[in-house]
Amino acid sequence: MIIDEENDTAGLVKSFNFAAEGDNLYWDVLVPQPDQQYIDTISTMNLDTGKTVILTSTKVNGWTWSLFGVSKGRLVVEQDGDQNQGGGTNIFLFDPAGGQPQALSTNGASDMPVFVYPWAAWKSGLRYQWTKDIQIYNLQTSQTRSITLPGLDDTDPHMDGMRIYWSGYTDDTFSYFAIYIFDLIKNAIYIYPGTEKQELFTDIAIHGGVIAWIRWVSPSTGLPNPYLEWTTIN
């Protein structure tokens, strides 16, 4: 399916936030109103049939929906406040079959959510600051826990099934880098350290039993050299 702006009755082209699961696409869009206000709308489309359903439509009043993830028909969504509201961010669960969104955080400093049912996780801290703690929420049990990241200048979290992963420096001289993997079931953090100074790991992805990443090595002369690498994990 290809949609151009002229035929985009659903507002897909103007959306910046997408998530997909199976045959269903989810997106968020701000719809301008005649009174110069906006309606913030989250919708879903069945890509097989083209049927579109609006899940929530709310007049913008100090905040907007932002980044979100979908798993098992549920959405975990970041809500961003504007500067007049202090610019805070919180995380909400939106279950299309369950009615109104449910607040998972209320501290105004929760963002960058990742979600694979039943686990939702997000960065604890202000946007554009390095991650220091990750908050984890189990939707089946309603239990919460927090993990303090062992690295420095850690990246935002990513998730694959029962694992959360990120990268960061291992020492306070910011010389050595590592990949970190947190096993939600074993409650353990595994570290894959770099062996050279200024060796960075970026664009990390885990799927099943395989992890892949881009390794950047900065030689004494010339531009950084990127390498695509991967290995198996248990």
PAKE-681639 format. One line per 5 residues: their letters; for each residue x, y, z of N, C-alpha, C, CB. Coordinates in steps of 0.05 Angstrom, whole numbers. Last residue first. Glycine has a CB too. Layout:
a = X:Y:Z:X:Y:Z:X:Y:Z:X:Y:Z; ...
// end
This chain:
nittw = 448:-337:483:429:-355:495:406:-340:508:443:-373:516; 469:-312:419:467:-310:448:446:-329:458:460:-281:456; 515:-304:364:492:-317:376:493:-313:406:490:-347:369; 533:-243:330:539:-268:343:514:-280:354:561:-265:366; 561:-193:285:539:-207:299:549:-232:312:516:-213:279
elypn = 577:-130:255:584:-155:268:559:-167:281:606:-150:289; 602:-83:210:578:-97:218:586:-124:230:558:-101:194; 643:-28:224:642:-57:218:615:-68:227:666:-73:231; 672:35:204:650:19:215:652:-11:206:623:31:206; 724:77:223:717:54:206:695:38:218:742:36:200
plgts = 733:148:223:725:123:237:717:101:217:703:128:257; 786:173:180:759:174:191:753:148:205:738:179:169; 856:185:197:833:179:180:807:180:194:837:152:168; 894:158:251:892:175:227:867:166:211:917:175:210; 886:124:292:900:149:298:898:168:275:928:144:305
psvwr = 818:99:286:847:97:284:860:124:289:856:86:257; 762:81:317:775:106:309:805:102:309:767:129:329; 711:38:300:738:39:310:752:65:299:755:14:301; 647:17:313:663:39:302:690:39:315:648:66:306; 603:-34:297:627:-27:313:643:-6:299:644:-52:319
iwaiv = 536:-47:299:557:-33:283:579:-26:303:545:-8:269; 508:-113:312:514:-85:319:534:-74:298:526:-83:347; 464:-166:334:481:-153:314:486:-124:322:468:-155:285; 448:-229:361:452:-201:366:471:-190:345:463:-196:395; 402:-282:362:423:-268:348:424:-239:356:419:-270:317
gghia = 358:-311:380:384:-318:390:407:-304:377:388:-347:388; 312:-260:373:315:-288:380:343:-293:392:311:-306:355; 348:-205:359:324:-219:350:329:-249:355:319:-214:319; 374:-142:374:372:-170:382:346:-181:371:373:-173:413; 418:-91:353:392:-104:349:394:-133:358:382:-102:320
idtfl = 449:-27:354:448:-54:365:420:-65:360:455:-56:395; 474:21:337:453:8:321:451:-22:329:459:11:291; 542:15:361:518:30:355:498:12:339:524:55:340; 598:17:400:578:-1:390:552:14:386:574:-26:409; 666:41:392:638:45:399:620:24:386:629:73:390
eqket = 726:51:419:712:31:402:683:32:410:725:2:405; 761:80:450:744:94:431:732:75:410:760:116:416; 807:27:459:798:53:466:782:65:443:821:71:473; 785:-41:453:802:-19:445:790:7:454:806:-20:415; 748:-78:469:776:-83:476:795:-61:468:785:-109:464
gpyiy = 682:-73:498:701:-68:477:730:-72:487:698:-39:466; 644:-124:531:660:-100:531:677:-98:505:679:-100:554; 583:-142:544:601:-148:523:619:-124:519:586:-156:495; 550:-165:602:566:-143:590:584:-155:568:582:-129:611; 486:-175:631:509:-186:618:523:-164:602:501:-209:598
ianki = 449:-175:691:460:-159:669:485:-172:658:466:-130:680; 390:-210:713:419:-207:711:427:-190:687:432:-235:709; 341:-236:720:347:-211:735:378:-207:736:336:-214:764; 321:-276:690:343:-283:708:351:-259:726:367:-292:691; 281:-246:663:274:-270:678:296:-277:698:270:-293:659
ldfiy = 306:-203:637:284:-198:656:277:-222:673:260:-189:640; 372:-189:629:353:-211:626:331:-208:647:368:-239:630; 403:-137:596:390:-144:621:369:-166:615:377:-119:634; 464:-123:567:439:-138:563:428:-145:590:443:-163:545; 507:-76:538:495:-87:562:469:-100:555:491:-64:584
iafys = 568:-65:506:540:-72:502:530:-85:528:535:-91:477; 616:-12:518:606:-40:521:577:-41:513:610:-50:549; 680:23:515:651:21:511:642:-8:514:643:32:483; 729:65:543:721:39:535:690:37:535:733:17:552; 735:119:557:753:108:538:743:81:526:780:103:551
ftddt = 716:152:598:702:151:573:720:140:551:691:178:566; 735:151:648:752:166:629:739:166:601:780:154:628; 703:118:677:698:146:680:717:163:663:700:155:708; 680:61:638:699:74:657:694:104:656:728:67:650; 646:41:600:650:25:624:668:39:645:663:-1:616
ygswy = 593:73:564:621:71:572:623:55:598:633:99:575; 540:35:530:551:57:545:580:53:552:535:62:571; 477:9:506:506:11:506:515:35:521:518:11:477; 425:-40:516:434:-13:511:465:-14:510:424:7:534; 366:-80:525:394:-77:519:400:-47:512:402:-95:496
irmgd = 326:-130:556:329:-101:550:359:-96:545:318:-84:574; 290:-189:542:315:-176:545:313:-146:539:337:-189:528; 247:-220:528:253:-219:556:279:-205:561:254:-246:568; 235:-187:469:224:-207:486:231:-203:515:235:-234:478; 278:-137:466:271:-160:450:261:-182:469:296:-170:432
mhpdt = 287:-66:468:277:-91:480:272:-112:459:251:-86:496; 329:-11:489:314:-25:469:306:-52:481:331:-30:443; 341:54:522:337:24:522:323:15:497:322:16:546; 391:102:503:364:95:509:359:65:506:344:111:491; 459:94:529:440:101:508:412:93:518:446:86:482
ddlgp = 498:122:582:484:100:570:463:109:550:471:82:591; 540:149:608:529:159:583:514:137:568:551:171:566; 565:89:637:564:118:636:555:127:609:592:130:644; 535:29:667:553:44:649:551:74:653:548:37:621; 497:4:698:524:5:708:543:22:691:535:-23:708
ltisr = 434:32:714:452:23:693:481:25:702:447:39:667; 389:6:760:408:27:755:429:17:735:422:36:782; 322:-12:751:350:-21:751:367:4:745:354:-43:729; 261:-23:786:279:-4:773:307:-16:773:278:24:787; 194:-49:779:221:-50:790:239:-30:774:233:-78:789
tqstq = 127:-70:792:147:-51:781:174:-56:793:137:-22:784; 70:-110:776:94:-105:791:113:-87:777:108:-132:798; 25:-126:749:26:-98:758:50:-92:777:0:-92:773; 24:-174:723:25:-175:752:23:-147:765:50:-188:762; 21:-161:669:6:-184:679:3:-183:710:19:-210:671
lnyiq = 56:-119:660:27:-114:656:10:-137:667:20:-110:627; 109:-97:695:97:-122:685:67:-119:684:105:-147:703; 157:-48:682:130:-53:691:119:-79:678:111:-29:685; 216:-14:699:204:-37:686:177:-43:699:223:-62:688; 260:40:686:236:30:701:223:8:685:216:53:707
idktw = 328:51:690:306:42:673:284:31:691:316:20:653; 374:105:699:357:84:710:336:77:689:344:93:736; 403:138:665:416:128:689:401:105:702:419:151:710; 414:164:600:399:146:617:416:137:641:390:121:601; 427:234:590:435:206:588:420:189:608:465:204:594
qyrlg = 373:275:565:394:270:584:402:240:583:386:278:613; 331:280:531:356:291:522:378:289:543:353:319:513; 282:281:584:289:277:556:316:292:549:266:288:537; 299:259:650:289:279:632:298:273:603:298:307:640; 284:192:674:300:216:671:289:235:651:329:209:664
skwaa = 282:128:660:276:146:682:294:170:682:278:131:709; 259:97:602:280:112:614:270:129:637:295:130:593; 219:38:608:224:64:598:247:77:614:199:82:600; 180:-20:590:203:-8:603:208:20:591:229:-25:600; 136:-74:598:140:-47:588:164:-35:604:115:-29:591
wpyvf = 120:-140:586:139:-122:597:139:-95:583:167:-134:596; 91:-184:567:78:-165:586:96:-143:597:67:-181:609; 97:-146:506:80:-156:527:91:-182:540:52:-162:516; 145:-102:500:139:-128:489:123:-142:511:166:-144:481; 166:-37:491:144:-53:500:143:-80:485:117:-38:497
vpmds = 195:25:513:197:1:496:177:-20:508:226:-11:496; 194:97:516:184:71:523:191:49:503:154:72:527; 218:150:527:231:130:510:221:102:516:261:132:512; 207:171:596:205:174:567:219:150:553:217:200:558; 192:208:653:193:181:642:189:183:612:171:163:655
agnts = 181:251:688:208:246:679:211:217:670:229:252:701; 132:256:713:140:276:694:168:273:683:138:303:706; 112:217:746:133:234:757:142:256:738:156:218:765; 76:178:734:65:204:739:86:224:748:43:202:759; 64:119:694:82:136:709:70:164:712:110:138:695
laqpq = 20:96:674:40:78:686:61:93:701:53:61:664; -48:110:668:-21:121:674:-3:100:686:-23:146:692; -87:86:616:-80:82:645:-51:93:649:-83:53:654; -138:110:572:-110:104:578:-105:104:608:-92:125:565; -204:80:573:-186:103:575:-158:94:581:-196:122:597
ggapd = -217:16:545:-226:42:551:-204:63:553:-242:42:576; -200:-36:530:-203:-29:559:-211:-1:565:-178:-35:572; -188:-47:480:-212:-60:490:-218:-52:518:-208:-91:489; -141:-18:472:-165:-11:457:-190:-24:467:-161:-19:428; -104:5:523:-115:-20:514:-140:-14:499:-120:-40:539
flfin = -49:40:536:-75:43:522:-83:16:511:-73:64:499; -11:66:588:-20:41:574:-47:47:562:-22:17:594; 37:118:588:10:109:591:6:82:577:-10:130:581; 86:159:619:80:136:603:52:126:609:101:113:608; 107:229:612:97:206:627:90:183:608:73:213:645
tgggq = 145:288:618:137:265:602:128:242:620:160:256:583; 143:361:621:147:335:631:137:313:612:133:332:658; 141:417:611:155:399:592:159:371:601:181:411:585; 112:452:640:137:443:651:152:424:634:132:430:677; 70:471:612:64:450:632:89:439:644:48:428:619
nqdgd = 94:504:576:76:516:595:68:497:618:52:527:582; 119:467:543:135:482:562:119:496:583:152:502:547; 76:407:543:89:430:531:104:446:552:69:448:516; 87:337:556:76:363:563:90:385:549:77:367:593; 76:276:524:94:298:527:79:324:534:111:302:502
qevvl = 70:209:536:55:234:535:74:257:542:30:233:555; 81:147:503:93:170:518:75:195:514:122:176:509; 47:86:510:50:111:496:63:132:515:23:122:486; 34:23:491:47:37:512:57:63:500:70:21:526; -23:-13:470:-4:8:464:8:18:490:-16:31:448
rgksv = -42:-79:449:-41:-58:469:-20:-38:461:-36:-69:498; -39:-123:416:-62:-105:413:-63:-82:433:-86:-120:415; 11:-146:428:-14:-160:435:-38:-141:435:-12:-174:462; 41:-84:428:45:-112:432:19:-124:441:68:-118:452; 73:-24:408:49:-40:408:57:-69:412:33:-37:383
gflsw = 97:41:431:102:13:421:76:-3:424:125:0:436; 109:111:417:95:88:429:103:62:416:65:92:426; 119:181:427:130:155:420:113:133:432:159:152:429; 62:218:442:87:218:428:95:189:421:110:232:445; 7:263:453:18:236:452:44:236:435:-2:216:440
twgnv = 14:326:488:8:310:464:19:282:468:20:323:439; -11:380:529:5:356:524:-3:343:498:2:336:548; -44:425:532:-20:424:548:-2:400:544:-27:426:577; -89:400:502:-91:419:524:-67:416:542:-118:415:540; -121:378:445:-95:384:457:-98:406:478:-74:393:435
ktstl = -175:335:449:-166:362:444:-140:367:459:-188:382:452; -168:268:426:-170:286:449:-161:314:441:-153:276:473; -185:205:411:-184:231:398:-189:252:420:-205:233:375; -168:137:399:-172:159:418:-169:185:404:-152:157:442; -175:104:355:-175:92:382:-179:113:403:-148:78:387
ivtkg = -208:99:296:-196:119:314:-198:107:342:-210:147:312; -194:52:245:-210:58:269:-194:78:286:-215:32:285; -200:31:178:-187:48:197:-205:54:221:-178:74:184; -187:-21:132:-206:-10:151:-191:6:173:-223:-31:165; -154:-48:98:-155:-19:95:-174:-6:115:-163:-11:68
tdlnm = -146:-103:100:-172:-93:90:-173:-63:86:-193:-101:110; -92:-107:114:-103:-126:95:-129:-116:83:-108:-153:109; -81:-69:151:-67:-66:126:-78:-86:105:-38:-70:129; -123:-35:191:-118:-63:183:-106:-62:154:-144:-80:184; -101:19:230:-111:10:204:-104:-20:200:-99:27:181
tsitd = -115:64:283:-104:38:274:-117:31:247:-108:16:294; -96:126:316:-113:109:299:-99:83:293:-121:123:273; -100:180:358:-86:155:353:-105:136:339:-76:142:380; -99:250:355:-113:226:348:-94:202:345:-129:230:323; -111:312:380:-91:291:379:-104:264:377:-72:292:405
iyqqd = -131:371:351:-141:346:362:-119:325:358:-168:337:348; -117:440:363:-111:415:351:-125:392:366:-81:410:350; -139:507:346:-131:487:364:-125:461:349:-153:482:386; -161:543:312:-132:544:314:-122:525:337:-122:572:319; -213:532:302:-208:551:323:-178:553:330:-223:544:349
pqpvl = -213:490:264:-219:518:255:-212:539:276:-248:520:248; -156:447:278:-184:454:279:-189:483:271:-195:449:308; -109:397:256:-116:425:262:-146:429:261:-102:443:241; -89:339:287:-108:348:267:-116:377:274:-133:330:266; -33:300:295:-46:324:305:-64:335:282:-26:346:315
vdwyl = -29:229:302:-28:253:285:-43:276:299:-39:248:257; -1:164:305:-11:187:319:-9:211:301:4:192:346; -16:95:289:-2:120:285:-17:143:301:0:127:256; -9:26:272:-19:46:291:-3:72:286:-16:37:320; -30:-29:233:-13:-6:235:-26:15:254:-8:7:207
ndgea = -36:-99:231:-47:-73:241:-25:-52:243:-60:-77:268; -21:-150:221:-33:-135:199:-42:-107:206:-57:-150:188; 32:-148:267:16:-165:249:5:-149:225:-8:-178:264; 40:-83:285:39:-110:296:21:-127:278:29:-111:325; 73:-21:289:60:-41:273:61:-68:288:71:-43:245
afnfs = 74:50:296:79:24:308:63:3:292:73:22:338; 96:118:291:84:94:280:91:70:297:93:90:251; 96:186:289:97:163:308:81:140:296:85:172:335; 88:227:255:116:221:261:118:196:278:129:244:274; 42:240:201:48:229:227:78:224:230:32:203:232
kvlga = 29:256:151:36:277:169:44:267:197:14:297:172; 13:209:126:37:223:116:47:243:136:30:236:89; -35:195:153:-11:179:156:14:194:148:-13:153:140; -87:215:151:-66:231:164:-40:216:167:-75:240:190; -128:191:123:-123:182:151:-102:198:165:-116:153:151
tdnee = -127:210:72:-150:218:89:-146:210:118:-175:205:78; -86:223:28:-82:214:55:-104:223:74:-54:224:65; -82:239:-24:-102:219:-18:-101:209:11:-100:196:-37; -40:276:-22:-66:285:-32:-89:265:-25:-65:288:-63; 4:247:-5:-8:267:13:-35:275:4:10:291:14
diim = -3:176:-19:9:202:-23:-7:223:-7:10:210:-53; 12:110:0:-6:133:4:8:159:-1:-18:133:33; 13:43:-19:28:69:-20:7:91:-18:45:70:-46; 17:-24:0:0:0:0:18:25:0:-19:0:25
// end
